Amino acid sequence: MKALWYEKQGAARDVLELGEMPTPQPGQGEVRVSVRASGINPSDVGLRRGMPGRPMQVPRFIPHSDGAGVVEQVGPGADTAWLGKRVWIYNGARAGRCFGNAADYICLSQDLVCELPEQTGFAEGATLGIPAMTAHCCLYSHGDIRGKNVLVTGGAGAVGHYAVQLARRGGAARVLATVSSAAKAEVAIGGGADDCINYREQDVAAQARELTEGHGIDHIVDVDFGGNYEAGIRALAVNGSWAAYASSGNRAPTVMVPALMGKNINLQFLILNSLPHVVRKRAQLEVNTFAGSDGAIHNIAGRFALEDSVAAHELVESGTKLGTVVVEHEVP
Ligand SMILES: NC(=O)c1ccc[n+]([C@@H]2O[C@H](COP(=O)([O-])OP(=O)(O)OC[C@H]3O[C@@H](n4cnc5c(N)ncnc54)[C@H](OP(=O)(O)O)[C@@H]3O)[C@@H](O)[C@H]2O)c1
């Protein structure tokens, strides 16, 4: 089969190789999926480039943890009902797996695939794994959101935009989003945000309090805990909660414990791939229901052929993507 891989970490154009390798056979409880699209997330390019504490641990790594395709073989013990089903995939290249979706075929546990809703295309399905499931896990990290004021920082981002949509559909009282431009505000409002706050120009906490009639925010879904800490602590209501999935603006913030304690703030940092199975399973199923619902928006930042994966990785690294960068695969 055709596959994209790297055998050392580095710049996309230096280390990504496209070549032939044996087609994998599904093992116990596994299905083999003919991959039609794969999604590239910031962590896929981070692992390829090399991140602190994340050296290369295998001789060869096939990237792109998310994907979508058609099940065309099942291994021993796997449910034969999967045969011929259109599916989307998560954790294809995480949690100990080193052969991801950037290939003609992927073999993986049937637990990591979910049947694509009829109206959802393969490219859209390849945006669900990391972005939508992370959004779901952050949104529900501290229980039901019905009637709560939710703040999604970076509401036009790949994760953030799914969080805005899920919060709207989940019955939040108010959904506020922070953005850095009018164009991104339009995207977040299009996803269902009630109001947007430009975090580079406005006092986020003051705006959030005003927009919630002085109550404040009950739950934050946060793309940058360190960068947003000062605003978040002021914006939160007593007994509020805060789920952070990244902290690029300040990776080592100083936290004022009395400020967090004084408001009984529940704080969770999370990384999707190793959350408890029950949490990921719920996210997988509820994201699927969302994907199949009318008006679900899947922002695709760019579509590339597998042969053009270097350019696809570079678009993710550019910091200008709006949504998920997707590689569309030819049927072998
Ligand atoms: N923990 C996990 O499991 C997990 C899962 C998925 C992603 N991540 C991480 O989360 C980050 C975002 O991923 P993504 O795919 O959603 O990226 P993305 O599509 O580039 O979205 C990030 C968004 O956040 C905005 N932003 C950046 N700093 C901000 C701040 N301080 N306040 C408000 N908005 C801010 C960016 O826009 P502006 O720069 O224009 O403001 C952008 O719209 C990456 O670092 C990724 O590695 C973690």
The ligand as an ORCA input file, in Angstrom:
! r2SCAN-3c Opt
* xyz 0 1
  N      -5.313     18.472     24.839
  C      -5.823     17.925     23.735
  O      -6.279     16.768     23.720
  C      -5.831     18.746     22.473
  C      -6.698     18.393     21.426
  C      -6.751     19.221     20.307
  C      -5.907     20.319     20.204
  N      -5.032     20.582     21.210
  C      -4.154     21.768     21.133
  O      -5.012     22.882     21.131
  C      -4.466     23.930     20.361
  C      -5.488     24.401     19.341
  O      -5.768     23.356     18.415
  P      -6.719     23.656     17.172
  O      -6.570     22.536     16.212
  O      -8.066     24.046     17.620
  O      -5.977     24.934     16.568
  P      -6.550     26.121     15.669
  O      -7.553     25.594     14.712
  O      -5.357     26.834     15.155
  O      -7.341     27.009     16.711
  C      -6.751     27.701     17.749
  C      -7.528     29.000     17.889
  O      -7.227     29.593     19.135
  C      -7.033     30.989     18.933
  N      -6.213     31.447     20.050
  C      -4.894     31.287     20.253
  N      -4.541     31.793     21.458
  C      -5.675     32.271     22.017
  C      -5.973     32.905     23.244
  N      -5.021     33.184     24.151
  N      -7.247     33.243     23.499
  C      -8.216     32.988     22.602
  N      -7.987     32.400     21.420
  C      -6.741     32.045     21.133
  C      -6.434     31.093     17.552
  O      -6.748     32.295     16.904
  P      -5.935     33.654     17.087
  O      -4.470     33.296     17.186
  O      -6.298     34.446     15.887
  O      -6.469     34.203     18.334
  C      -7.194     29.996     16.816
  O      -8.407     30.471     16.257
  C      -3.183     23.378     19.770
  O      -2.110     23.765     20.595
  C      -3.359     21.874     19.852
  O      -2.152     21.176     19.913
  C      -4.994     19.838     22.351
*
